[in-house]
Amino acid sequence: MLQENKFDLYVLDFTLDEIRRVLSTYKNANYNGRRKVRVASMRSRLRNLGISCVEINEILANLEDVLLEQYNIAVFETGQLLQDYQIDEKDILLLRNYKKNSPLVSVEHDLKAIEVIKRVRGKKFGKLEKSRAIFLTSNHRLTRYNFEKDHQMDSTINEVILDQLEVN
């Protein structure tokens, strides 16, 4: 659907920063000899794939080039760092009801990404094809949060869309 409608694909600049932070955490944990890894975490997935610290360095060095050249995904420059965004504490608490086991940094990132999408859109839309911007995710809970909080009452299109829906 994204290709059919000629959507441009972007990753937010602060999302790229977060990817780098997570990958660096994995690399640094391995360098420091830490062996305890939380189950179902990104670090456990990387470890199970056998990704080495050298490979992480290569991924970090080429991340933007790979996104653009292999996946045609450009970086959307928001001009702000993740920590520069102001988030309403009520929104954090509400989203944490949906994402109980998610770290605070993940919850904050999601809220900031939704805010950027809202800003790019400028208004609510009834058709996906006209919505100008979406936040693709594999997280059902985040999608449900966005729908129930902002779109259920007026039957408009979420900012957050499940990536599984876009594959078909």
N, C-alpha and C positions, 0 to 999 in steps of 0.2 A: 504494500500500500504506500509506503513512504517513497519508493522509487517511482511508482505509477504516478503519483501526484507531484513528483519532482521536488520533494522536500530537501532542503540543505541540512546536512548533519553537522552538529557542533557538540563539543564538550566544553563546559564552562571552565574558565581559567582556574577558579578555586577548586573545581573538581579535579583538575589535573594536579594541582598542588596536593590535594588529599591523596591521590593515587601515589604520588611520589613519597609522601609521608609514610603511608602504609608499607610500600615496598622497602623504604629505607629502614623502617622498624624491623621488618623481617631480616634484612641484611645485617643490621647491627646486632640483633638477637643472636644470629648465627655466629658472628664474629666474637661476641662476648661469651659464647659457649652456653647460652641459656637453652635448655632442652625442653622446658615445660611450655607447651603450646595449648591454648584453649581449643577444644574440639569445635569443628565447624567454623573456625575463624579463617580469615584470608591466609594467615601464616600457616595454618594446618594444611590448607589446600595447596599452597606453594610447596610445602615440605613433601606432601604426598606425591606431587608431580615431579619431585626430585630437582627442583630449581635451585641452582647454586648461587652463591653470592656474586660470582663472576657474571652469571647470566642476568642477575638483577641489575648489576652495573650497566650491562649492555642495554637492557630494557629501559632503564632510566635515561641513558644517553640518547636513545633513539625514539623515545615515546611519541613525541609530536610528529616526527617524520613518518613513523609507522602508521599512526592514526590517519594522517593525510594521504599518504601514498597507497597504503593497502586497503583502507576502509573509507577513504574520501570524507573523513571527519576533520573539520577545522576547529581551531580554538576560538571560542566566543569570549572576547575580552570584556569583562565587567568593569575592570579598572579598580576593583576592590579585593582585598584579601579576605579570606574566610572570617577572620577574627574582627574585621571592621564592620560587619553587619550587626545591626541592633535587632534583637529578637524579643518578642513579647514572651515573658515567662509563662503566661497562660497557654500559649501555643506549644511551648516545649512540654509542659505537663500534659496537655491533651494528646500530642503525638506519642509521648512515652506510654500512654494508655494503650496505644496500638502496637508500639514497638518496645515492649517491656524489657527485652534483653539487649537492646542496642546501646552502645556507648553514647554518651552525651554528644561527642563530636559528630557522630553519624546523624543523630537527630537534628542537630544544628545545621549540618550541611544540607539535609533534605529540606528543611524550612527555608533556608536561604535560596536554594535552587528553585523552589516553588515561587518564591517572591520575585526572582529574576524572570521567570517565565510569565508571571502575571504582568510585570512591567513591560516586557517585550510585546505581549498581546495587547495590552491597553484596555481590553474589555473582555467580557465573557462571550463565548461563541456556542452556537447550537450544532455546528458541523465541524468535524475534525479537519476537513480539507481547508477550511477558512481560518483555522485557529492560529496560524502563523508560528506557533512554538509549542512544543510539548516536552515533557521530562519523561524519557523512557526508563522503566525500571523493571526488575524482576520481583520486586517486593509487593506482594498482594496487600499487606497491611498498610503500606504507605499509600497505595492507590485508594484503598477503602477510606482511610483518614481524609484524603483530599476530596473524595466524592461526598462523604457524609458531612464534612465541615462546610464546603463551599459550593457544591453543585447539586445536591439531592433535591433541594426545594425548587430550583428553577430548571432542572433537567438540561443543564449545559455541560459542555465537554470539560472533563478534568484537565488540569495542568499535568497531572501525573497519569501516564498511560502504561499499562502492562506491555512489556516488550513482546510477550507471546502473542498478543493480538495483532502486532504489526508484522509478524512473520508470514502470515497467510495472505 
